[in-house]
């Protein structure tokens, strides 16, 4: 659904551009070109507005501001990353990179990749390619979350985790971007306390608004409301996670964050209490998915997960329910 929405937006923008040129060109060529340039730069201006909100938030909190040169560099890098992600990978190539679920164990734990708001599995195109090349089983899911609540993704996420565990005999590593980290937390609280075989061995969230983000007040939707700071859903999630024996309390958490994240700010809101932080300095929201340090940590977590005691695929008490 997200792919079709993105395609419709792109087609609509093209029609608006053509209509503008058809109307303005006979009247004033400079005016027509100026309007066309503004239309073509619309995406860059949108991302620039996000950075402006981030800077204003830092000023209100009296935090150090990044140098203008750093903001310019990060803005350009984020525009390039977002253009590829939203303009091609998610709009037109959502399924170009297939999941890698081998028929027999390859001696490696697997990875489940979870996207964020207004995204689909296409955002993990590079990650799927790299993980497959390294022989690491991997599954990326497209969540039905365009206009739904975050809990809508529980069943699909659970099925992906079970699919990886059934193939490898090992608990997976879960990597989640942005709102995807909240989806993972919501899924974990739906698991029973005695769920050791079902829960992942580690979770790495990337730019996830664990404490909410102020920019969520500038958008609309049930899941957007759940990302606003201090909202009841987020408070209830935190309360349930704090209970003794909760699934979340029995998992190793890692949180990647940045001081120039243009969506989740201040950057520390992307850090869970007790989690191991991975600071990706000077990188923006989508750009962080390209950070070498991020994927070095993923490889490390996979190696640790591959060394844990496990069961052979197809055996164990939950084998029957582990096959999609």
C-alpha positions as CSV (number, residue, x, y, z in Angstrom):
1,X,0.0,0.0,0.0
2,X,2.8,2.4,0.8
3,X,4.4,1.7,-2.5
4,X,1.2,2.7,-4.4
5,X,0.9,5.8,-2.2
6,X,4.4,6.9,-3.1
7,X,3.8,6.2,-6.8
8,X,0.6,8.3,-6.7
9,X,2.5,11.2,-5.0
10,X,5.2,11.0,-7.7
11,X,2.7,10.9,-10.6
12,X,0.7,13.8,-9.0
13,X,3.9,15.9,-8.7
14,X,4.7,15.2,-12.3
15,X,1.2,16.2,-13.4
16,X,1.4,19.4,-11.4
17,X,4.8,20.3,-12.9
18,X,3.5,19.7,-16.5
19,X,0.3,21.7,-15.8
20,X,2.4,24.6,-14.4
21,X,4.7,24.6,-17.4
22,X,1.8,24.5,-19.8
23,X,0.2,27.5,-18.1
24,X,3.3,29.6,-17.3
25,X,5.5,29.0,-20.3
26,X,3.5,31.1,-22.8
27,X,3.2,34.0,-20.2
28,X,6.8,34.1,-18.9
29,X,9.6,31.7,-19.4
30,X,11.6,32.8,-16.3
31,X,8.5,32.4,-14.2
32,X,7.8,28.9,-15.6
33,X,11.4,27.9,-14.9
34,X,11.3,29.3,-11.4
35,X,8.1,27.4,-10.6
36,X,9.6,24.2,-12.1
37,X,12.7,24.6,-10.0
38,X,10.7,25.1,-6.9
39,X,8.7,22.0,-7.7
40,X,11.8,19.9,-8.3
41,X,13.3,21.1,-5.0
42,X,10.2,20.4,-3.0
43,X,11.7,17.3,-1.4
44,X,14.8,19.1,-0.4
45,X,12.8,21.9,1.1
46,X,10.7,19.4,3.0
47,X,13.8,17.8,4.5
48,X,15.2,21.2,5.2
49,X,12.1,22.1,7.2
50,X,12.7,19.0,9.4
51,X,16.2,20.2,10.1
52,X,14.9,23.7,10.9
53,X,12.5,22.1,13.5
54,X,15.4,20.1,15.0
55,X,17.5,23.3,15.3
56,X,14.7,25.2,16.9
57,X,14.1,22.4,19.4
58,X,17.8,22.5,20.3
59,X,17.7,26.2,20.9
60,X,14.7,25.9,23.2
61,X,16.5,23.2,25.2
62,X,19.7,25.3,25.1
63,X,21.7,22.5,23.5
64,X,24.8,23.1,21.4
65,X,24.0,23.7,17.8
66,X,25.8,21.9,15.0
67,X,28.0,24.1,12.8
68,X,26.3,25.4,9.6
69,X,28.7,23.4,7.5
70,X,27.7,20.2,9.3
71,X,24.0,20.9,8.8
72,X,24.6,21.6,5.1
73,X,26.5,18.3,4.7
74,X,24.0,16.2,6.6
75,X,21.0,17.9,4.8
76,X,22.5,17.0,1.4
77,X,23.3,13.5,2.5
78,X,19.8,13.0,3.9
79,X,18.2,14.3,0.7
80,X,20.2,11.8,-1.4
81,X,19.3,8.9,0.9
82,X,15.7,9.9,1.1
83,X,15.4,10.4,-2.7
84,X,16.7,6.9,-3.4
85,X,14.6,5.3,-0.6
86,X,11.3,7.0,-1.3
87,X,11.8,7.7,-5.0
88,X,12.9,4.2,-6.0
89,X,13.5,1.5,-3.4
90,X,10.2,1.7,-1.7
91,X,8.0,3.0,-4.5
92,X,9.1,0.8,-7.4
93,X,11.5,-1.9,-6.0
94,X,9.8,-3.0,-2.8
95,X,10.5,-6.7,-3.6
96,X,13.6,-6.4,-5.7
97,X,15.7,-7.9,-3.0
98,X,14.2,-11.2,-1.8
99,X,14.4,-12.6,1.7
100,X,17.2,-15.2,2.3
101,X,15.8,-18.2,4.2
102,X,18.0,-21.2,3.4
103,X,16.5,-24.7,3.3
104,X,19.1,-26.0,5.7
105,X,21.1,-24.3,8.6
106,X,24.1,-22.3,7.5
107,X,25.6,-22.0,11.0
108,X,24.4,-18.4,11.4
109,X,21.7,-16.7,13.4
110,X,19.2,-14.8,11.2
111,X,18.1,-11.1,11.1
112,X,14.6,-9.7,11.0
113,X,14.4,-6.2,9.5
114,X,11.6,-3.9,10.5
115,X,10.9,-0.6,8.7
116,X,9.3,2.6,10.1
117,X,6.5,5.0,9.4
118,X,5.5,5.6,5.8
119,X,8.0,2.9,4.7
120,X,8.0,-0.7,3.5
121,X,10.6,-3.5,3.2
122,X,12.2,-1.7,0.2
123,X,14.1,0.6,2.6
124,X,16.3,-2.5,3.5
125,X,17.4,-3.2,-0.1
126,X,21.1,-2.7,0.6
127,X,20.9,-4.5,3.9
128,X,19.2,-7.6,2.3
129,X,21.9,-7.7,-0.4
130,X,24.8,-7.4,2.1
131,X,23.4,-10.0,4.5
132,X,22.7,-12.5,1.8
133,X,26.2,-12.0,0.4
134,X,27.6,-12.7,3.9
135,X,25.5,-15.9,4.2
136,X,23.3,-14.5,7.0
137,X,19.6,-15.5,6.8
138,X,17.4,-12.4,6.7
139,X,13.7,-11.4,6.4
140,X,12.4,-7.9,5.8
141,X,8.7,-7.4,6.4
142,X,6.3,-4.8,5.0
143,X,3.9,-3.8,7.8
144,X,0.3,-2.8,7.2
145,X,0.7,0.5,9.0
146,X,0.0,3.4,6.7
147,X,-3.1,4.5,8.7
148,X,-3.2,1.9,11.4
149,X,-2.2,1.7,15.0
150,X,1.3,0.3,15.8
151,X,-0.1,-2.9,17.2
152,X,-1.4,-3.9,13.8
153,X,2.0,-5.2,12.9
154,X,2.3,-7.8,15.7
155,X,1.2,-10.9,13.8
156,X,3.4,-10.2,10.7
157,X,6.5,-9.5,12.9
158,X,5.9,-12.6,15.0
159,X,5.6,-14.7,11.8
160,X,8.9,-13.3,10.4
161,X,10.7,-14.1,13.7
162,X,9.3,-17.6,13.8
163,X,10.3,-18.1,10.1
164,X,13.9,-17.2,10.8
165,X,14.1,-19.3,13.9
166,X,12.5,-22.3,12.2
167,X,15.2,-22.1,9.5
168,X,18.2,-21.6,11.7
169,X,17.3,-23.2,15.0
170,X,18.5,-20.0,16.7
171,X,16.8,-16.9,18.0
172,X,17.1,-14.0,15.6
173,X,18.6,-10.5,15.8
174,X,16.0,-7.9,15.2
175,X,17.0,-4.6,13.5
176,X,14.3,-1.9,13.5
177,X,14.3,1.6,12.1
178,X,12.4,4.6,13.4
179,X,8.8,3.6,14.4
180,X,9.8,0.0,13.7
181,X,11.5,-0.1,17.1
182,X,8.1,0.8,18.7
183,X,6.5,-2.0,16.8
184,X,9.1,-4.4,18.1
185,X,8.5,-3.3,21.7
186,X,4.8,-3.6,21.2
187,X,5.2,-7.1,19.8
188,X,7.4,-8.2,22.7
189,X,4.8,-7.1,25.3
190,X,2.3,-9.4,23.6
191,X,4.5,-12.4,24.4
192,X,4.0,-14.5,27.5
193,X,6.6,-14.2,30.3
194,X,7.9,-17.8,29.7
195,X,8.7,-17.1,26.1
196,X,12.4,-17.6,25.9
197,X,12.3,-19.6,22.6
198,X,10.1,-16.9,21.0
199,X,11.8,-13.7,21.8
200,X,14.9,-12.4,19.8
201,X,18.4,-12.8,21.3
202,X,19.0,-9.0,20.7
203,X,17.2,-6.0,19.4
204,X,19.0,-3.1,17.7
205,X,16.8,0.0,17.1
206,X,17.9,2.8,14.8
207,X,16.6,6.3,15.3
208,X,13.5,5.1,17.2
209,X,11.4,7.6,19.1
210,X,11.4,5.6,22.3
211,X,10.4,8.6,24.4
212,X,8.4,10.1,21.5
213,X,9.3,12.9,19.2
214,X,8.0,16.5,18.9
215,X,7.8,16.3,15.1
216,X,5.0,13.8,15.5
217,X,2.7,16.8,16.3
218,X,3.1,18.0,12.7
219,X,1.6,14.8,11.1
220,X,-1.7,12.9,11.4
221,X,-2.6,9.3,11.9
222,X,-3.3,6.8,14.7
223,X,0.3,5.6,14.8
224,X,1.7,9.2,14.6
225,X,-0.3,10.0,17.8
226,X,1.4,7.1,19.5
227,X,4.8,8.6,18.8
228,X,4.0,12.0,20.5
229,X,5.9,12.6,23.7
230,X,3.9,11.6,26.9
231,X,1.0,10.0,25.0
232,X,-1.0,7.4,27.0
233,X,0.0,4.5,24.7
234,X,3.7,5.2,25.2
235,X,3.4,5.5,28.9
236,X,1.5,2.2,29.1
237,X,4.1,0.5,27.0
238,X,6.9,1.7,29.4
239,X,4.9,0.6,32.4
240,X,4.4,-2.9,31.1
241,X,8.1,-3.2,30.1
242,X,9.1,-2.3,33.6
243,X,7.3,-5.2,35.1
244,X,9.5,-8.1,36.4
245,X,9.8,-10.9,33.9
246,X,8.6,-8.9,30.9
247,X,10.0,-10.1,27.6
248,X,11.6,-6.7,27.0
249,X,13.5,-6.9,30.3
250,X,15.1,-10.2,29.2
251,X,16.6,-8.9,25.9
252,X,19.9,-7.2,25.1
253,X,19.0,-3.8,23.7
254,X,21.2,-1.6,21.5
255,X,20.0,1.8,20.3
256,X,21.6,3.7,17.4
257,X,21.1,7.5,17.6
258,X,22.4,10.8,16.3
259,X,22.7,14.4,17.5
260,X,21.5,15.6,14.1
261,X,18.5,13.3,13.6
262,X,16.0,15.4,11.7
263,X,13.0,13.3,12.8
264,X,13.7,12.0,16.3
265,X,15.0,14.9,18.4
266,X,16.5,15.5,20.8
267,X,18.7,12.5,19.8
268,X,18.6,11.1,23.3
269,X,14.9,10.3,23.0
270,X,16.1,7.4,20.7
271,X,17.8,5.7,23.7
272,X,16.1,3.2,26.0
273,X,17.0,3.1,29.7
274,X,19.6,0.4,30.1
275,X,20.3,-0.1,26.4
276,X,23.8,0.1,24.9
277,X,24.0,3.3,22.8
278,X,25.6,3.5,19.4
279,X,26.2,7.1,18.5
280,X,26.2,7.7,14.7
281,X,27.5,11.2,14.9
282,X,26.7,13.6,12.0
283,X,24.1,11.3,10.4
284,X,20.5,12.0,9.7
285,X,17.4,9.8,10.1
286,X,17.4,7.8,6.8
287,X,21.2,8.2,6.3
288,X,21.9,6.3,9.5
289,X,20.9,3.0,7.7
290,X,24.0,3.4,5.6
291,X,26.4,3.8,8.5
292,X,29.3,1.2,8.5
293,X,29.4,1.2,12.3
294,X,25.7,0.1,12.3
295,X,26.3,-2.9,10.2
296,X,29.5,-3.8,12.0
297,X,27.4,-4.0,15.2
298,X,24.8,-6.2,13.3
299,X,27.5,-8.6,12.3
300,X,28.8,-8.7,15.9
301,X,25.3,-9.5,17.2
302,X,24.8,-12.2,14.6
303,X,28.1,-13.8,15.6
304,X,27.1,-13.8,19.2
305,X,23.7,-15.2,18.4
306,X,25.2,-17.9,16.3
307,X,27.2,-19.1,19.3
308,X,24.3,-19.5,21.6
309,X,22.9,-23.0,22.3
310,X,19.9,-23.7,20.0
311,X,17.8,-26.4,18.7
312,X,17.8,-27.9,15.2
313,X,15.2,-26.5,12.8
314,X,12.0,-28.6,13.0
315,X,12.6,-29.8,16.5
316,X,11.7,-28.4,19.9
317,X,8.4,-27.7,21.6
318,X,7.4,-24.8,19.3
319,X,8.5,-26.3,16.0
320,X,5.0,-26.8,14.7
321,X,4.1,-23.2,15.2
322,X,7.4,-21.9,13.8
323,X,6.6,-22.8,10.2
324,X,4.6,-20.3,8.2
